[in-house]
């Protein structure tokens, strides 16, 4: 209780400073600055009356801030008042082996969770117990993409320097090659090849068995971002903002600018895309219809995107907080700040926080403190 009282007092002290800082850097524009100022000044008044606590959340709703603005106000206030590491519980014995996790990926069954580190190290854990199944040596650069083969017997791992590796679940590194400029990957052609997007000369097809370049990449020439919901089909996004949801079909206009990220629901029926236009678009892979569209004008960018079960998105914003959003009722929940990676399986979202992994449900509740976080609360 004493700690919480001290935190609330600290928040009221930092509110005016936050308002001035936001106004100075102009990050939100005049409309959002005015809203933030009204929110923080009213919170200061309530604090003077001895009524801090949940005043910020109540006021954000009363001022009709949209979900992104509300989350951003609360997350900025919280980040300025609470040291990040003070929220982390003592080290658990689950999900060990990586100093800083920057990528997460589930296999299709949801039984295994793979993590990629800032040094390129890849570790596969049991998603229930958190015990290590297999670990692979670092590649030397931060992991930027992970993808399970259709049979889950191998993982394709790509790092920021362009090193692509095929890692077998038996613990061996089958091969490694260098693909300069590569940024995303997808298993294609029934898992026989790996498609890599990002190189200046265009996408590259790699034979999954040998690691040698394979012919046929010209059919994906317009792709700047690739992904696969099941290791068999491939979805591509282009610099023009269009998506190809099924190979050979006409592209769908989803964005006004280049596609930067793709994420699929665990069942492989839905794809979410994020673009430089700061919009998330959700499409049905079978019909091609757009299910939802969410603009994020107040967010500087997205560093991670996940689709968890039916109707739920989660993302990490560059401002440092995680938000979940249900597109059926457009309800959002700010989960926490400081996350470094996201993954999804079923209705659970796996969140990496530095060297720890834990799970949250669609309401933002931490499922088990045994997964590494003992005192995390929804923001």
C-alpha positions in Angstrom: 0.0 0.0 0.0 2.9 2.4 0.8 4.5 1.6 -2.5 1.2 2.2 -4.4 0.7 5.5 -2.6 4.2 6.6 -3.4 3.6 5.8 -7.1 0.4 7.7 -7.2 2.1 10.7 -5.7 4.9 10.5 -8.2 2.4 10.3 -11.1 0.7 13.6 -10.1 4.2 15.3 -9.9 5.1 14.1 -13.4 1.8 15.0 -15.2 2.6 18.7 -15.8 6.1 17.7 -17.0 4.6 15.2 -19.4 2.2 17.8 -20.8 5.0 20.3 -21.4 7.2 17.6 -23.0 4.4 16.5 -25.4 3.6 20.1 -26.3 7.3 20.8 -26.9 8.0 17.9 -29.2 4.7 18.2 -31.0 4.4 14.5 -31.4 0.6 14.4 -31.2 -0.4 17.6 -32.9 -2.5 20.4 -31.5 -5.7 18.3 -31.0 -4.0 15.6 -28.9 -1.9 18.1 -27.0 -5.0 19.9 -25.9 -6.7 16.7 -24.8 -3.6 15.5 -22.9 -3.3 18.9 -21.2 -7.0 18.8 -20.2 -6.6 15.3 -18.9 -3.5 16.0 -16.9 -4.7 19.3 -15.4 -7.9 17.7 -14.3 -6.0 14.8 -12.8 -3.8 17.3 -10.9 -7.0 18.9 -9.5 -8.3 15.6 -8.3 -5.0 14.8 -6.8 -5.1 18.0 -4.8 -8.5 16.8 -3.4 -6.9 13.6 -2.3 -8.4 11.5 -5.1 -5.7 10.1 -7.3 -5.8 6.4 -8.2 -8.0 5.6 -11.2 -8.7 9.3 -12.1 -6.6 9.1 -15.2 -8.5 6.2 -16.6 -11.9 7.7 -15.8 -11.0 11.0 -17.3 -9.6 9.5 -20.5 -13.0 7.9 -21.1 -14.9 11.1 -20.2 -12.9 13.1 -22.7 -13.7 10.5 -25.4 -10.2 9.7 -26.3 -9.9 6.9 -28.9 -8.4 3.7 -27.7 -4.9 4.5 -29.0 -4.8 8.0 -27.5 -6.1 6.7 -24.1 -3.5 4.0 -24.1 -0.7 6.4 -25.1 -1.6 8.9 -22.3 -1.7 6.2 -19.7 1.4 4.4 -20.9 3.4 7.6 -21.1 2.3 8.6 -17.6 3.2 5.1 -16.3 6.5 4.9 -18.0 7.6 8.2 -16.6 6.6 7.3 -13.0 7.6 3.6 -12.7 11.1 2.1 -13.3 10.6 -0.7 -15.8 12.6 -3.4 -14.1 10.7 -2.8 -10.8 7.8 -4.7 -12.4 9.7 -7.9 -13.1 9.5 -10.7 -10.6 12.5 -12.8 -9.5 13.9 -15.0 -12.2 11.8 -18.1 -12.9 13.1 -21.4 -14.3 11.0 -21.2 -17.4 11.8 -19.9 -20.9 15.5 -19.6 -20.2 18.4 -19.2 -22.6 18.1 -15.8 -24.3 19.4 -12.6 -22.9 16.9 -10.4 -24.8 14.1 -11.9 -26.8 13.2 -10.0 -30.0 11.1 -12.6 -31.9 8.5 -15.2 -30.9 6.8 -17.9 -33.0 4.5 -20.8 -32.2 4.3 -24.0 -34.2 0.8 -24.7 -35.6 -0.2 -26.9 -32.8 0.7 -24.3 -30.2 2.8 -26.9 -28.3 6.2 -25.3 -29.0 7.3 -21.7 -28.8 10.5 -20.5 -30.5 12.3 -17.4 -29.4 14.9 -15.4 -31.3 17.5 -13.2 -29.4 19.2 -9.9 -30.0 22.4 -11.9 -30.8 20.6 -14.3 -33.2 20.3 -17.2 -30.6 17.2 -19.3 -31.2 15.7 -21.4 -28.4 12.6 -23.7 -28.6 10.6 -24.2 -25.5 7.6 -26.3 -24.4 4.8 -23.7 -24.5 3.1 -25.2 -21.4 6.0 -26.0 -19.1 8.5 -23.4 -20.4 11.2 -26.0 -20.4 13.9 -25.8 -23.1 13.5 -28.4 -25.9 16.4 -27.4 -28.1 18.8 -24.4 -28.3 20.9 -23.1 -31.2 24.0 -21.0 -31.2 23.8 -17.3 -32.0 24.3 -16.1 -35.6 25.8 -12.8 -34.5 22.9 -10.3 -35.3 19.4 -9.7 -34.0 16.8 -12.2 -35.1 14.3 -10.5 -37.5 12.1 -13.4 -38.6 11.3 -17.0 -37.5 9.1 -19.5 -39.3 8.2 -23.1 -38.6 8.2 -25.6 -41.5 4.7 -27.2 -42.2 5.8 -30.4 -40.4 7.3 -28.4 -37.5 10.5 -30.4 -37.9 12.6 -27.3 -38.8 12.7 -23.6 -38.2 13.9 -21.0 -40.7 15.6 -18.2 -38.8 16.7 -14.9 -40.4 18.9 -12.2 -38.7 19.4 -8.5 -39.4 22.6 -9.1 -41.3 20.8 -11.3 -43.8 22.0 -14.7 -42.4 19.3 -17.3 -43.2 19.5 -20.7 -41.3 17.5 -23.9 -41.3 17.5 -25.3 -37.8 16.3 -28.8 -37.2 14.5 -29.9 -34.1 17.1 -32.5 -33.5 19.5 -29.7 -32.6 21.5 -29.4 -35.8 22.0 -26.4 -38.1 21.3 -27.9 -41.5 22.7 -24.9 -43.5 23.2 -21.2 -43.5 23.4 -18.7 -46.4 23.7 -14.9 -46.7 20.8 -13.0 -48.3 21.8 -9.3 -48.1 18.9 -7.0 -47.3 16.5 -9.8 -46.3 13.8 -8.8 -43.8 11.0 -11.5 -43.9 10.5 -15.1 -44.8 7.8 -17.7 -45.6 7.8 -21.4 -46.2 6.2 -22.1 -49.7 5.7 -24.9 -52.2 4.5 -27.4 -49.6 7.5 -26.6 -47.4 10.1 -27.4 -50.0 11.3 -23.9 -50.4 11.7 -20.7 -48.3 10.8 -17.4 -49.8 12.8 -14.4 -48.5 11.7 -10.8 -49.2 13.7 -7.6 -48.7 16.7 -7.8 -51.0 17.1 -4.8 -53.3 17.1 -7.1 -56.4 13.8 -8.7 -55.3 12.6 -11.8 -53.4 14.8 -14.9 -53.3 13.6 -18.6 -53.3 15.8 -21.0 -51.3 15.7 -24.8 -51.6 14.9 -25.9 -48.0 16.8 -29.1 -48.4 20.1 -27.7 -49.7 20.1 -24.0 -48.9 20.8 -23.1 -52.5 18.9 -20.5 -54.5 16.0 -22.0 -56.4 14.3 -20.7 -59.6 10.8 -19.2 -59.6 11.2 -16.2 -57.4 10.0 -13.9 -60.2 6.4 -14.8 -59.5 6.8 -12.9 -56.2 8.7 -10.0 -57.7 6.4 -7.3 -56.3 6.6 -8.5 -52.7 8.4 -6.5 -50.1 6.9 -8.5 -47.2 6.0 -12.1 -47.1 4.3 -14.5 -44.6 2.6 -17.8 -44.5 -0.3 -18.9 -42.3 0.5 -22.6 -42.5 3.9 -23.1 -44.2 2.2 -23.9 -47.5 0.3 -20.8 -48.7 2.0 -17.5 -49.0 0.7 -13.9 -48.5 2.7 -11.1 -50.0 2.6 -7.3 -49.4 4.0 -4.7 -51.7 5.5 -1.3 -51.7 2.2 0.0 -53.2 0.3 -1.2 -50.1 -1.5 -4.1 -51.9 -1.8 -7.6 -50.7 -1.8 -10.9 -52.6 -3.8 -13.2 -50.4 -3.5 -16.2 -52.6 -0.9 -16.9 -55.2 -2.1 -16.3 -58.7 -5.0 -14.1 -57.6 -5.4 -10.3 -58.2 -4.0 -8.1 -55.4 -6.2 -6.4 -52.9 -5.7 -2.8 -52.1 -5.2 -2.7 -48.3 -3.0 0.4 -47.7 -1.8 3.6 -49.2 1.9 3.0 -48.5 4.3 0.1 -48.2 3.3 -3.0 -46.1 5.7 -3.4 -43.2 4.3 -6.4 -41.2 2.0 -9.4 -41.6 0.5 -11.6 -38.9 -1.9 -14.6 -39.1 -4.4 -16.1 -36.7 -3.5 -19.6 -35.4 -6.1 -21.2 -37.6 -4.7 -19.6 -40.8 -8.0 -18.0 -41.8 -7.2 -14.3 -41.1 -4.2 -12.0 -42.0 -3.5 -8.7 -40.4 -1.2 -6.2 -42.2 0.4 -3.0 -41.0 1.7 -0.3 -43.3 3.6 3.0 -43.3 0.2 4.7 -43.5 -0.2 3.7 -39.8 -3.2 1.5 -40.5 -3.8 -2.1 -39.5 -6.1 -4.0 -42.0 -7.6 -7.4 -41.3 -8.6 -9.7 -44.2 -10.3 -13.0 -44.5 -7.9 -15.3 -46.4 -10.7 -17.4 -48.0 -13.1 -14.7 -49.2 -10.6 -11.8 -49.5 -13.0 -9.5 -47.7 -11.8 -6.9 -45.3 -12.9 -7.7 -41.7 -11.6 -4.6 -39.9 -9.5 -1.5 -40.4 -7.9 0.5 -37.6 -6.0 3.7 -38.0 -3.3 4.6 -35.5 -2.5 8.2 -36.1 -1.1 8.8 -32.6 1.3 5.9 -32.8 4.8 6.4 -34.1 5.0 2.9 -35.5 4.5 -0.8 -34.7 7.4 -3.1 -33.9 5.3 -6.3 -33.5 1.9 -7.6 -34.6 0.0 -10.7 -33.6 -3.5 -12.2 -34.2 -4.8 -14.2 -31.3 -7.8 -16.4 -31.8 -11.0 -15.1 -33.4 -11.3 -11.4 -33.5 -8.3 -10.2 -31.4 -5.2 -8.2 -32.4 -2.2 -7.3 -30.3 0.7 -5.0 -31.2 3.8 -3.4 -29.7 4.1 0.3 -30.5 7.4 2.1 -30.8 6.3 4.2 -27.8 6.9 1.0 -25.8 3.4 -0.3 -24.9 1.4 -3.4 -25.9 -2.3 -3.0 -26.8 -4.9 -5.7 -27.5 -7.9 -4.9 -29.7 -11.1 -6.9 -30.5 -12.4 -5.9 -34.0 -15.9 -7.2 -33.4 -16.7 -4.6 -30.6 -13.6 -2.4 -31.1 -12.7 -2.8 -27.4 -9.1 -2.2 -26.5 -6.9 -3.0 -23.5 -3.4 -1.6 -22.8 -1.4 -4.5 -21.4 2.0 -3.2 -20.4 5.0 -1.2 -21.7 8.5 -2.3 -22.5 7.7 -5.6 -24.3 10.2 -6.8 -26.9 8.3 -9.5 -28.9 4.8 -11.0 -29.4 3.4 -14.3 -30.5 -0.1 -15.8 -30.5 -1.6 -19.3 -30.2 -5.3 -19.9 -29.7 -6.6 -17.1 -27.5 -3.3 -16.5 -25.7 -0.8 -13.9 -26.5 2.8 -14.7 -25.6 4.7 -11.5 -24.6 8.5 -11.3 -24.2 9.9 -8.8 -21.8 13.7 -8.7 -22.1 14.7 -12.3 -21.1 11.3 -13.5 -19.9 8.1 -14.8 -21.4 4.6 -14.8 -20.0 1.0 -15.1 -21.4 -2.0 -12.8 -21.3 -5.6 -13.5 -22.2 -7.8 -11.2 -24.4 -8.8 -9.1 -21.3 -5.2 -8.4 -20.6 -4.9 -10.6 -17.5 -1.7 -12.4 -16.8 -2.4 -16.1 -16.9 0.3 -17.3 -14.6 3.0 -15.5 -12.6 5.1 -18.6 -12.9 5.9 -17.5 -16.5 8.2 -14.8 -15.2 6.1 -11.7 -14.3 4.8 -11.6 -10.8 3.5 -8.0 -10.4 2.3 -7.0 -13.9 -1.1 -5.3 -14.1 -3.0 -4.0 -17.1 -2.3 -0.4 -17.6 
